[in-house]
Amino acid sequence: MELLAPAGNMACLHAAVRAGADAVYMGVDRFNARRGADNFTMETLREACDYAHLRGVRIYLTVNIAILPSEAQAAMEVVRQGYRAGVDAFIVQDLGLAAEMRRTLPEADLHVSTQMNVLNAAGVEAAAKLGASRVTFARELELAEVAELSALAADRGMDTEVFGHGAICICYSGQCYMSSLVGGRSANRGMCAQACRLPYELHNKAVKKALPSEGEHLLSPKDLCTVDLIPELAVAGVGSLKIEGRMKSPEYVQAVVGVYRDVLDRTQAWLAAQPEGADLPAVPQSLRATEEEHRVLSEAFSRGFTQAYLTHDDGNQMMSYGRPNNRGVFVGRVASVRAGSVLVHAEEELVAGDVLEFWTNRGHFAHTLAEGDLLANGDARIALTRKVGPGDRVFRVRSAKAAFKDDALAPKVPVQGRAVLRIGEPLRFELVASDGSFGSAEGPVVEAARTKAVAEDEVRAHLDRFGNEPFALSRLDVELDDGVGIGFSQLHKVRAQASRALEDDLLAAYHDRILPKAPKAPQRARVGRGGSIVIAAWATNAACARAAKKAGADVVYVPAVNYKRGESLVAGQISSTVAQAGYPNKAVIALPVADHDLVPGTREARFDFDAWRYVKAEKPVFAESFAQLWRAKEMGARPEVGPHVPAFNAWAVNLLEDWGAERVWLSPELTLGQIEQIGASTTAELGITVYGSTEMMTTEHCLLMSQGACDRNCTDCARRKSPHYLKDRKDYEMPVFTDCCGRSHLYNAVPLDIVHTLPDLIAAGVRAFMVDATLLNTAETTDAVARLVRARNIAQKGNTVQKLPGTTTGHLFRSVQ
């Protein structure tokens, strides 16, 4: 199992390699999901690749954001130049970029990013069809799913990757619009503002005050830590264990990678010692992380640790309700306070430069220890202006002893050397690396000494002075005639020349890469943009569906999670009073964003929920992932693709059309100008949601649980019968409800209304327009659909309706960052 480490800059890369990473992932200054990290430039990328490759470490480049139409060619050029610089594989989110990579640069390895939301067998099959060599699973999988999908991936010639340590997104990755809609900074574009780490209150609309909770950070999970699951992950067939943290320091990278390296090495040694074909015995405790290893991880960075969904740790125990940032490690308590200073009784060794955090009943604050703060007995007396009290807890959030000292040459590469000094023959020095790579150099003809002969230990000493070269001798054979005379400078010269030759041989496979000329894109048959304008409605109950149809909707979509009797949702509230048998004819089933297989332990298996039972051959179906598109087409259905499949450019739209999508609903993060660019470059039928509340998150964790644990019986949950919302610091109310599988859905506080832009959208190439009635009642649904029908009718005459007050145009006129 590969240990994959993060690097936000060159120092972090050095730290990762020194700590034992097998591979490192990084980004350049564009097109990566951590645009706030220092990142690399195209100029420093080759240096990074050379440094890693000399030491047997692979480099993966993250190009894992949604690519806007104007960026498509530039993003592909980053991939091409990254390949030329020596990148081993590319981690990609955008379907269009992935397709263009396979078409124009099939030599480059494609890793499907976790943002593609692969969480089932169909996702693995679709990734294989896309040409991926690796699939990074969604974080919401449990161990049994990981094992089953890893076996399937292996059968398809791919390996798999799971997140092993670091921050967890509360939303399914690639499906979050919260940062984008609240602040214009898109998580899908690498600019997440971490709105999920802010304080919120959970409210029941029937209750006038906030519901009780263990804290105010209701969307903030603890950090993932799988150090004690490494044996289980290895047995499950995971190919790569990924540590999150490209925004973290070199100290963090060094500490976390080092611990995981040690535990992984113990695990692999144990597995290698087991008889082939025999059942594995119970995992011995000696393989688990020690108390000291856990302490190192906590001190590196911790919001508290959880194994999260891998072991069904998906309730309140996985959440960090109390605080959204680093907790560090507990080092002691305030023993006394007097005359402006506090005495800290330390239970851990303290040194100057440690950053301590004091937790008081008035909040918390940090202090950096000075030499004068330390007492001879190990305690600390600190002058503070902030108020603290006896018994207040003290945590260390940064350790001075763990400071990383960068060295661009470390670790040096062990090599074997052979020096030949035969009188009458040229001086020769050879170097051999562990993989057989070879470098040699010859000097002048060796002569007999005129005065003092050179001794063997002198030859060894001068040939071992690699200094600024990346190698170190693990063994040196010297063949030395008696009475040889040689200048030491000649030894230095052949060593340097042999070192350069070995380096060239080690890197030749990368430096010899030649970029193939990109083939021209195939011409797509142009079609006119005429034809009828389709009015659609999204309805979560039969009454609203009938109302939409009666008001003039041409097609009605019904989410599979609401289709079953007793699961109707009216204005975001579950209701048993709405007739389930009365859906209009030809209502189209919409598959859920989260669509796990019925593997024992999954919510689908627990609640016997299978959305695919509603999918029929020759019938239309609304797919919300590229995996669902693949599976629906394999079943002979007529799929269209929803906005949760991020089709941000014509490459992506064309791929979805080629895979069988009869209509592509565009992302809510696109501007009108970007929609025009897509419409001008594709033959696919395009749709867009023009009215309703936009879903910002789908979460595996139930957001209603913050008011207290429950029995997990989602079918009969009383909380689901009342409408809830999260209230933020600005008093915006974001509706939230939980579906039949216990997954939560969070909506924007301000409804979307771009119905008044219909003439512009039609001119841009859009032909289908949707009202999302999830949070509407029947009367509101009737009014919204009728207004859209009226807007369609008058748009043909160049007229439009007025924008409704209290609504937003979303990103239609405001590009995401």
C-alpha positions in Angstrom: 0.0 0.0 0.0 1.4 3.3 -1.1 1.8 6.1 1.4 0.7 9.4 -0.3 1.7 12.7 1.3 0.8 16.3 0.6 3.2 19.1 -0.3 2.1 22.7 -0.5 5.6 23.9 -1.1 9.2 22.7 -1.6 9.9 22.4 2.1 6.9 20.2 2.6 8.0 18.0 -0.3 11.4 17.6 1.4 9.7 16.8 4.7 7.4 14.2 3.0 10.2 12.4 1.3 12.5 12.4 4.4 9.6 11.0 6.5 9.1 8.0 4.1 6.4 8.9 1.6 6.1 6.7 -1.4 4.4 9.4 -3.5 3.6 13.1 -3.0 0.8 15.1 -4.5 1.1 18.8 -5.2 -0.4 21.6 -7.3 0.8 24.5 -9.4 -0.5 28.0 -9.0 -3.5 27.3 -11.3 -6.2 24.6 -11.5 -5.7 22.9 -8.1 -8.1 22.5 -5.2 -5.7 24.2 -2.7 -5.1 27.5 -4.5 -4.4 29.1 -1.1 -1.3 26.9 -0.6 2.1 28.2 -1.6 2.1 25.7 -4.5 4.6 25.2 -7.2 5.3 26.9 -10.5 5.9 25.2 -13.8 9.5 26.2 -13.3 9.9 24.6 -9.9 7.8 21.6 -10.8 10.7 19.9 -12.7 13.0 20.5 -9.8 10.4 18.9 -7.5 10.1 15.9 -9.8 13.8 15.5 -10.1 14.3 15.6 -6.3 11.5 13.0 -5.7 12.5 10.7 -8.6 16.1 10.5 -7.6 14.8 9.1 -4.3 12.3 6.7 -5.8 9.3 8.8 -4.9 6.4 9.5 -7.4 4.9 12.9 -8.0 1.2 13.4 -8.7 -0.1 16.8 -9.9 -3.5 18.0 -8.8 -5.5 19.5 -11.6 -8.6 18.8 -9.5 -11.0 21.7 -10.0 -13.9 22.4 -12.3 -12.5 24.0 -15.5 -14.3 27.0 -16.9 -14.7 27.3 -20.7 -12.1 30.0 -21.1 -9.6 28.0 -19.1 -9.9 24.6 -20.9 -6.9 25.0 -23.3 -4.7 26.5 -20.5 -5.6 23.6 -18.1 -4.7 21.0 -20.8 -1.4 22.9 -21.3 -0.6 22.6 -17.6 -1.1 18.8 -17.9 1.1 18.7 -21.0 3.9 20.7 -19.4 3.5 18.8 -16.2 3.9 15.5 -18.1 7.0 16.9 -19.8 8.4 18.0 -16.4 8.2 14.4 -15.1 4.8 14.2 -13.3 3.9 10.5 -12.8 0.1 11.0 -12.7 -2.6 13.7 -12.7 -5.4 13.9 -10.2 -8.4 15.3 -12.1 -11.9 16.3 -11.1 -13.2 17.8 -14.4 -14.8 15.2 -16.7 -14.0 17.3 -19.7 -10.3 17.7 -18.9 -10.1 13.9 -18.2 -11.7 13.2 -21.6 -9.3 15.6 -23.4 -6.3 14.0 -21.6 -7.3 10.6 -22.8 -7.8 11.9 -26.3 -4.6 14.0 -26.7 -2.2 12.6 -24.1 -3.0 9.0 -23.4 0.6 8.5 -22.1 -0.3 10.4 -19.0 -1.7 8.5 -16.0 -5.2 9.7 -14.9 -6.3 9.5 -11.3 -10.0 10.1 -10.7 -10.3 12.7 -7.9 -12.5 12.2 -4.9 -14.5 15.2 -6.2 -15.9 12.9 -8.9 -17.9 11.2 -6.1 -17.1 7.6 -6.8 -18.9 5.5 -4.2 -20.3 2.5 -5.9 -19.5 -0.2 -8.5 -20.9 1.9 -11.3 -18.5 4.6 -10.4 -15.6 2.2 -10.7 -16.8 1.0 -14.1 -17.3 4.5 -15.3 -13.8 5.5 -14.2 -12.4 2.5 -16.1 -14.3 3.7 -19.2 -12.9 7.1 -18.7 -9.4 5.6 -18.9 -8.3 6.1 -15.3 -5.5 4.1 -13.7 -6.7 5.0 -10.2 -9.9 5.8 -8.4 -9.9 8.0 -5.3 -13.0 6.9 -3.3 -15.5 9.3 -1.6 -14.7 9.7 2.1 -18.2 8.4 3.0 -17.5 4.7 2.3 -17.2 2.0 4.9 -14.6 -0.7 5.0 -16.8 -3.4 3.4 -17.5 -1.1 0.5 -13.8 -0.2 0.1 -12.9 -3.9 0.0 -15.6 -4.7 -2.6 -14.9 -1.8 -4.8 -11.1 -2.3 -4.6 -11.5 -5.8 -5.9 -13.6 -4.6 -8.7 -11.1 -1.9 -9.6 -8.3 -4.5 -9.6 -10.3 -6.6 -12.0 -10.5 -3.5 -14.3 -6.8 -2.9 -14.1 -7.0 0.1 -11.7 -5.9 0.6 -8.2 -7.7 2.6 -5.4 -7.0 5.4 -3.0 -8.6 6.4 0.2 -8.1 9.3 2.5 -6.3 8.2 5.6 -5.6 11.3 7.7 -6.6 14.9 7.9 -9.6 17.3 7.5 -13.0 15.9 6.5 -15.5 17.8 4.4 -18.9 17.5 5.9 -20.4 17.5 2.4 -19.9 14.9 -0.2 -16.8 16.1 -2.1 -17.5 17.9 -5.3 -21.1 18.6 -4.3 -20.6 21.6 -2.1 -21.9 25.0 -3.2 -22.0 26.6 0.3 -18.8 28.7 0.1 -19.7 29.6 -3.5 -23.2 30.8 -2.9 -22.5 32.5 0.5 -19.3 34.2 -0.4 -18.5 33.7 -4.1 -15.5 31.4 -3.4 -16.1 28.0 -5.0 -15.0 24.8 -3.3 -15.1 23.2 -6.7 -12.6 25.8 -7.9 -10.1 25.5 -5.0 -11.2 28.6 -3.2 -13.3 27.1 -0.3 -13.8 29.7 2.4 -14.6 27.0 4.9 -18.0 28.4 5.7 -18.7 24.9 7.3 -16.3 25.8 10.1 -18.3 28.8 11.2 -20.9 28.8 14.1 -24.5 28.0 13.4 -27.7 27.4 15.4 -30.1 24.6 14.6 -33.8 25.7 14.7 -37.1 23.9 14.5 -39.6 26.3 12.9 -42.1 25.4 15.5 -39.8 26.4 18.3 -38.8 30.0 18.9 -35.3 29.4 20.2 -32.3 27.5 19.0 -32.3 23.8 19.7 -29.7 22.5 22.2 -26.4 21.2 21.0 -22.9 20.4 22.3 -21.5 23.4 20.6 -22.1 25.9 17.9 -19.9 24.5 15.1 -22.6 22.3 13.7 -21.0 21.6 10.3 -17.4 21.0 11.6 -16.2 17.3 11.7 -13.2 16.1 13.6 -10.2 15.1 11.7 -9.9 11.7 10.1 -7.3 9.3 11.6 -7.0 5.8 10.3 -3.6 4.9 11.8 -5.3 2.1 13.7 -7.1 0.8 10.6 -4.0 0.4 8.4 -4.1 -3.5 8.6 -7.8 -3.5 7.7 -7.2 -1.1 4.8 -4.3 -3.1 3.5 -6.4 -6.3 3.6 -9.2 -4.5 1.9 -7.0 -4.0 -1.1 -6.4 -0.3 -0.9 -3.6 0.8 -3.2 -2.8 4.1 -1.7 -3.4 5.8 1.7 -3.6 9.5 1.3 -2.7 12.1 4.0 -4.6 15.4 3.6 -2.8 18.7 4.2 -1.4 20.8 1.4 -2.2 23.9 3.5 -0.2 22.5 6.4 3.4 23.1 7.6 6.5 21.0 6.9 6.4 20.1 10.6 2.9 18.6 10.2 3.9 16.7 7.1 7.1 15.3 8.7 5.2 14.2 11.9 2.2 12.6 10.3 3.9 10.9 7.4 6.6 9.6 9.8 4.0 7.9 12.1 2.0 6.4 9.2 5.3 5.2 7.6 6.3 3.3 10.8 2.8 1.7 11.3 2.5 0.8 7.6 6.0 -0.8 7.6 5.0 -2.9 10.7 1.8 -3.9 8.9 3.4 -4.9 5.7 6.1 -6.9 7.4 3.4 -8.8 9.3 1.3 -9.5 6.2 4.4 -10.7 4.3 5.1 -13.2 7.1 1.7 -14.8 6.8 1.4 -18.1 4.9 0.1 -17.6 1.4 -3.6 -18.6 1.1 -4.1 -19.0 4.8 -6.7 -17.1 6.7 -5.3 -14.1 8.4 -5.1 -14.3 12.2 -6.3 -11.5 14.4 -4.3 -8.3 14.0 -1.8 -8.2 16.9 -1.8 -5.1 19.1 1.9 -4.5 18.2 0.7 -3.3 14.8 -1.4 -0.6 16.2 -0.1 2.9 16.8 1.6 3.4 20.2 0.5 6.0 22.7 3.5 8.1 21.7 2.6 7.8 18.0 -0.9 9.0 18.8 0.5 11.9 20.8 2.7 12.9 17.8 -0.4 13.0 15.5 -2.4 15.0 18.0 0.4 17.5 18.4 0.9 17.9 14.7 -2.8 19.0 14.2 -6.0 17.8 15.6 -9.7 18.9 15.9 -10.1 15.6 17.7 -9.9 12.3 15.7 -12.4 10.0 14.2 -12.4 7.0 11.9 -15.7 8.5 10.5 -17.6 6.5 8.0 -15.1 3.7 7.6 -16.3 2.2 10.9 -19.8 3.8 11.0 -18.5 6.5 13.3 -21.0 8.9 11.6 -23.0 10.4 14.5 -22.2 13.2 16.9 -19.0 11.4 17.9 -17.4 12.4 14.6 -18.2 16.0 15.0 -16.2 18.8 16.6 -19.1 20.9 17.7 -17.0 22.7 20.3 -14.3 24.2 18.1 -13.3 24.1 14.4 -9.5 24.4 14.7 -6.5 22.8 16.1 -6.8 21.4 19.7 -3.1 20.3 20.0 -2.2 18.2 23.1 -3.0 18.7 26.7 0.2 19.8 28.6 -1.2 20.9 32.0 -3.3 23.3 34.0 -3.0 26.7 35.5 -2.0 26.1 39.1 -2.2 29.6 40.4 -2.6 33.3 39.3 -0.9 36.2 41.0 0.3 39.7 40.2 -0.2 39.5 36.5 1.4 36.1 36.0 0.2 32.5 36.0 1.9 29.3 37.1 1.4 26.4 34.7 1.9 23.0 36.2 3.3 21.1 33.2 2.7 17.4 32.6 4.7 17.5 29.3 8.2 18.8 28.7 8.0 22.5 27.7 10.7 24.4 25.7 11.1 27.9 24.5 9.3 28.5 21.3 6.4 26.2 22.1 3.0 27.7 21.4 0.5 27.2 24.2 -3.2 27.8 24.1 -5.1 28.6 27.3 -8.7 27.5 27.5 -10.7 29.7 29.8 -14.4 30.3 30.4 -14.1 33.5 28.4 -12.6 31.7 25.3 -9.1 30.7 24.4 -5.9 32.4 23.3 -2.3 31.5 22.4 1.1 32.4 23.9 4.6 31.6 22.7 6.9 30.5 25.5 10.1 32.5 26.0 13.2 31.2 27.7 12.4 33.3 30.8 9.0 31.6 31.2 10.5 28.2 32.0 11.2 27.1 35.6 13.9 24.7 36.7 11.3 22.1 37.8 9.7 22.0 34.3 6.8 24.2 35.1 6.3 27.6 33.6 5.5 31.1 35.0 4.1 33.3 32.3 3.2 37.0 32.5 -0.2 37.4 30.8 -2.6 40.3 30.3 -5.5 38.0 29.5 -7.6 36.7 32.3 -7.2 33.1 33.3 -8.2 31.1 36.4 -6.8 28.2 38.4 -7.6 24.9 36.8 -7.9 26.3 33.3 -6.5 23.8 30.8 -3.4 24.5 28.7 -2.7 22.8 25.3 0.4 22.9 23.1 -0.6 23.7 19.5 2.9 23.9 18.1 6.1 22.2 19.4 9.4 23.9 19.0 11.2 20.6 19.3 9.4 19.3 16.3 10.5 22.2 14.1 11.5 21.1 10.6 15.0 22.0 9.4 15.0 22.0 5.7 17.7 20.4 3.6 17.3 20.2 -0.2 19.8 17.4 -0.4 18.2 15.1 2.2 17.8 12.3 2.2 20.8 11.4 0.2 20.5 8.5 -2.2 22.6 5.5 -1.2 24.8 4.2 -4.0 27.7 1.8 -4.4 31.0 3.0 -5.8 34.0 1.4 -7.5 37.3 3.3 -8.0 40.0 1.9 -10.3 43.5 3.3 -10.0 45.9 1.2 -12.1 49.2 2.6 -13.2 49.2 3.2 -17.0 45.3 3.1 -17.2 42.9 6.0 -17.0 41.5 6.8 -13.5 38.0 5.4 -13.4 35.1 5.9 -10.9 31.7 4.1 -11.2 28.5 4.6 -9.3 25.5 2.2 -9.2 22.1 2.9 -7.7 19.8 0.2 -6.1 17.7 0.0 -9.3 20.8 -0.6 -11.5 21.2 2.9 -12.8 24.8 3.6 -13.6 27.2 6.5 -13.9 30.9 6.6 -14.5 33.7 8.9 -15.4 37.3 8.7 -16.4 40.2 10.9 -15.5 43.9 11.1 -16.7 46.1 8.1 -17.0 47.3 7.0 -13.6 51.0 7.5 -13.0 53.5 6.2 -10.4 54.1 8.6 -7.5 57.0 11.0 -7.9 57.2 11.7 -4.1 54.4 10.3 -1.8 52.1 7.6 -2.9 48.4 8.0 -2.2 46.9 5.7 0.4 43.6 3.8 0.1 42.0 5.7 3.0 42.8 9.0 1.3 41.2 7.8 -1.9 38.1 6.8 0.1 38.0 10.0 2.0 38.1 12.2 -1.1 35.7 10.1 -3.2 33.2 10.2 -0.4 32.9 14.0 -0.3 29.7 14.3 -2.2 28.9 17.7 -0.7 26.2 19.4 -2.9 25.6 16.2 -4.8 22.5 14.1 -3.9 24.3 10.8 -3.3 26.0 9.0 -0.4 28.2 5.9 -0.5 26.8 2.8 1.1 29.8 0.8 -0.2 33.1 1.7 -2.0 35.4 -0.8 -3.6 38.9 0.5 -4.4 41.3 -1.1 -6.8 44.6 0.6 -6.1 48.1 -0.3 -7.4 51.0 0.2 -5.1 52.9 3.5 -5.5 50.1 5.4 -7.3 50.4 9.1 -7.4 47.2 11.2 -8.1 46.1 14.7 -7.4 43.1 14.8 -5.0 41.4 17.3 -7.4 41.3 14.6 -10.0 39.4 12.4 -7.6 37.0 15.1 -6.9 36.5 15.8 -10.6 35.7 12.1 -11.5 33.4 11.8 -8.6 31.4 14.9 -9.7 31.3 13.7 -13.3 30.2 10.2 -12.3 27.6 11.7 -10.0 26.1 13.8 -12.8 26.1 10.8 -15.1 24.3 8.6 -12.5 21.8 11.4 -12.0 21.2 11.6 -15.7 20.7 7.9 -15.9 18.3 7.8 -13.0 16.1 10.6 -14.6 16.5 9.6 -18.2 13.0 8.1 -18.5 11.5 11.4 -17.4 13.9 13.8 -19.1 13.6 12.0 -22.4 9.8 12.5 -22.6 8.6 14.0 -25.8 5.2 15.7 -26.0 3.2 14.2 -28.8 1.4 16.7 -31.1 -2.2 16.9 -29.9 -4.6 15.5 -32.6 -7.3 17.8 -33.8 -10.6 17.5 -32.1 -13.2 15.6 -34.2 -15.8 17.8 -35.8 -19.2 17.5 -34.3 -22.2 17.9 -36.5 -23.8 21.3 -36.0 -27.5 21.5 -35.2 -29.8 24.4 -35.1 -30.9 25.8 -31.7 -34.5 25.8 -32.7 -37.2 23.6 -31.3 -39.6 23.8 -28.4 -38.6 25.3 -25.0 -39.2 22.7 -22.2 -40.6 23.7 -18.9 -39.7 21.3 -16.1 -40.5 21.0 -12.4 -38.8 19.2 -9.5 -41.4 18.0 -7.1 -41.0 16.0 -3.9 -44.6 15.1 -3.5 -47.5 14.1 -5.7 -49.6 17.2 -5.0 -46.9 19.6 -6.1 -46.1 17.3 -9.1 -49.8 17.5 -10.2 -49.9 21.2 -9.5 -46.8 21.7 -11.7 -48.2 19.6 -14.5 -51.5 21.5 -14.4 -49.7 24.8 -14.5 -48.0 23.9 -17.7 -44.9 21.9 -16.9 -43.8 19.6 -19.8 -41.9 17.2 -17.5 -41.9 16.6 -13.8 -38.9 15.1 -11.9 -39.5 13.2 -8.7 -36.5 12.3 -6.4 -36.3 8.6 -5.7 -35.9 9.4 -2.0 -39.3 10.9 -1.9 -41.2 8.5 -4.2 -42.0 5.8 -1.7 -45.2 6.1 0.2 -44.6 8.0 3.4 -41.6 9.9 2.1 -43.3 12.8 0.5 -41.7 16.2 1.3 -43.8 19.4 1.3 -41.9 22.7 1.6 -39.0 20.7 3.1 -41.1 18.9 5.7 -42.0 15.2 5.6 -45.7 14.7 5.3 -48.0 11.7 5.3 -51.0 13.7 4.2 -50.0 14.0 0.5 -51.3 11.3 -1.8 -48.4 9.1 -3.1 -50.4 7.3 -5.7 -51.2 10.3 -7.8 -48.0 11.3 -9.5 -48.6 12.5 -13.1 -48.1 10.2 -16.0 -44.5 10.1 -17.3 -43.0 11.6 -14.1 -39.2 11.0 -14.3 -37.4 9.5 -11.4 -34.4 11.4 -10.2 -31.6 9.4 -8.7 -29.9 10.7 -5.5 -26.5 12.4 -5.3 -25.4 9.8 -2.8 -26.0 6.4 -4.3 -24.3 3.6 -2.4 -24.5 -0.1 -3.4 -26.6 -2.4 -1.2 -23.5 -3.7 0.6 -24.1 -4.9 4.2 -23.6 -1.9 6.5 -24.6 0.8 4.1 -27.7 2.9 4.7 -29.2 1.6 1.5 -29.0 -2.0 2.9 -30.2 -1.0 6.3 -33.3 0.8 5.0 -33.8 -1.5 1.9 -33.6 1.5 -0.3 -32.7 0.9 -3.9 -33.3 3.9 -6.2 -32.5 1.7 -9.2 -35.7 -0.3 -8.8 -37.4 2.6 -10.4 -35.1 2.7 -13.5 -36.5 1.0 -16.5 -35.3 0.3 -20.0 -36.5 2.8 -22.6 -37.7 5.1 -19.8 -36.1 8.5 -19.0 -34.1 8.9 -15.8 -32.4 11.9 -14.1 -28.8 11.0 -13.2 -26.8 13.0 -10.7 -23.3 11.4 -11.3 -21.3 10.2 -14.2 -21.5 6.7 -12.6 -25.3 6.8 -12.8 -25.2 8.0 -16.4 -23.0 5.0 -17.3 -25.2 2.5 -15.4 -28.5 3.9 -16.7 -27.2 3.7 -20.3 -26.0 0.1 -19.7 -29.6 -0.7 -18.5 -31.1 0.7 -21.7 -32.7 3.7 -20.0 -32.7 7.2 -21.4 -30.7 9.2 -19.0 -30.2 12.9 -18.7 -27.6 14.5 -16.4 -28.3 16.8 -13.5 -26.3 19.8 -12.2 -24.5 17.8 -9.6 -22.4 16.4 -12.4 -20.2 19.4 -12.8 -20.3 20.1 -16.6 -18.4 23.4 -16.6 -17.1 23.3 -20.2 -18.0 22.0 -23.7 -15.5 19.1 -23.3 -17.5 17.8 -20.3 -20.9 18.4 -22.0 -19.8 16.6 -25.2 -18.5 13.7 -23.1 -21.8 13.3 -21.3 -23.6 13.5 -24.6 -21.3 10.8 -26.1 -22.0 8.6 -23.1 -25.8 8.8 -23.8 -27.1 11.9 -21.9 -30.2 13.2 -23.7 -30.0 16.5 -21.8 -27.4 18.1 -19.7 -28.5 20.4 -16.8 -25.8 23.0 -16.2 -24.0 23.8 -12.9 -25.4 26.7 -10.8 -21.9 28.1 -10.7 -21.8 29.1 -14.4 -22.3 32.7 -15.6 -24.4 33.7 -18.6 -21.2 34.3 -20.6 -19.8 30.9 -19.8 -23.2 29.2 -20.7 -22.9 31.0 -24.1 -19.5 29.6 -24.6 -20.7 26.1 -23.9 -23.8 26.5 -26.0 -21.6 27.6 -29.0 -19.4 24.5 -28.8 -21.8 21.6 -28.2 -24.7 19.9 -29.9 -26.2 18.6 -26.5 -29.5 19.9 -25.3 -28.9 22.1 -22.3 -31.0 22.8 -19.3 -30.8 25.1 -16.2 -32.7 25.6 -13.0 -34.2 29.1 -13.0 -36.3 29.2 -9.8 -36.2 27.7 -6.3 -33.8 27.2 -3.4 -30.4 25.8 -4.4 -29.1 22.7 -2.6 -25.8 23.6 -1.1 -24.8 20.3 0.6 -25.6 16.6 0.8 -24.1 15.2 4.0 -23.8 11.6 5.1 -23.9 12.8 8.7 -27.5 13.8 9.8 -27.5 17.5 10.7 -30.5 17.0 12.9 -28.4 14.9 15.3 -26.7 18.0 16.8 -29.7 18.4 19.2 -28.9 14.9 20.6 -28.2 11.4 19.5 -31.1 9.3 18.0 -32.0 5.7 17.4 -31.1 5.9 13.7 -34.6 4.8 12.8 -34.9 7.4 10.0 -38.1 6.0 8.7 -40.0 6.9 11.9 -37.9 9.9 13.0 -40.1 12.5 14.7 -37.5 15.3 13.9 -38.1 14.8 10.2 -41.8 15.8 10.6 -40.8 19.3 11.5 -39.1 21.8 9.2 -35.6 22.8 10.4 -33.0 25.3 9.4 -29.5 26.4 10.3 -29.2 30.1 11.3 -25.8 31.8 10.7 -24.2 34.8 12.3 -26.0 37.2 9.9 -29.4 35.6 10.8 -29.8 33.9 7.4 -31.9 30.8 7.7 -30.8 27.8 5.6 -33.4 25.1 5.4 -32.2 21.6 6.2 -34.0 18.2 6.0 -33.0 14.6 6.2 -34.0 11.9 3.7 -35.1 8.3 4.1 -31.5 7.1 4.3 -30.6 9.6 7.1 -28.6 11.9 4.8 -29.1 15.6 5.2 -29.7 18.3 2.5 -28.9 21.9 3.2 -30.3 24.7 1.1 -29.4 28.3 0.4 -31.3 30.8 2.5 -32.1 33.0 -0.5 -34.1 31.5 -3.3 -32.8 31.6 -6.9 -34.7 33.6 -9.5 -33.3 34.0 -13.0 -36.6 33.5 -14.8 -36.4 37.1 -16.1 -33.3 36.2 -18.0 -35.0 33.6 -20.2 -34.5 35.5 -23.5 -30.7 35.7 -22.8 -30.6 32.0 -21.8 -32.5 30.9 -24.8 -30.1 32.9 -27.0 -27.2 31.2 -25.2 -28.5 27.8 -26.3 -30.5 26.7 -23.3 -33.7 24.8 -24.1 -35.0 23.4 -20.8 -35.8 25.4 -17.7 -36.7 24.1 -14.3 -38.6 25.2 -11.2 -37.2 23.5 -8.1 -40.3 23.1 -5.8 -38.5 21.2 -3.0 -39.3 24.0 -0.5 -42.6 25.1 -2.1 -46.1 24.2 -1.3 -48.7 23.4 -3.9 -49.9 27.0 -4.4 -46.3 28.3 -4.6 -45.5 25.5 -7.1 -48.5 26.5 -9.3 -47.5 30.2 -9.2 -43.8 29.4 -10.0 -44.5 27.1 -12.9 -47.2 29.4 -14.3 -44.8 32.3 -14.2 -42.1 30.3 -16.0 -44.6 29.3 -18.7 -45.6 33.0 -19.1 -42.0 34.0 -19.3 -41.4 31.4 -22.1 -44.4 32.6 -24.0 -43.4 36.3 -23.9 -39.7 35.6 -24.4 -40.5 34.6 -28.0 -41.6 38.2 -28.5 -38.5 39.6 -26.8 -40.3 40.4 -23.5 -39.6 39.2 -20.0 -41.0 39.0 -16.5 -39.8 41.0 -13.5 -37.3 39.4 -11.0 -39.0 38.6 -7.7 -37.9 40.5 -4.6 -35.9 38.8 -1.9 -34.3 36.4 -4.5 -30.8 36.0 -5.9 -29.5 35.6 -9.4 -26.8 33.3 -8.0 -23.7 33.2 -10.2 -25.4 34.1 -13.5 -23.8 37.5 -13.4 -21.1 36.9 -10.8 -18.3 34.5 -11.8 -17.0 32.2 -9.1 -13.4 32.6 -7.9 
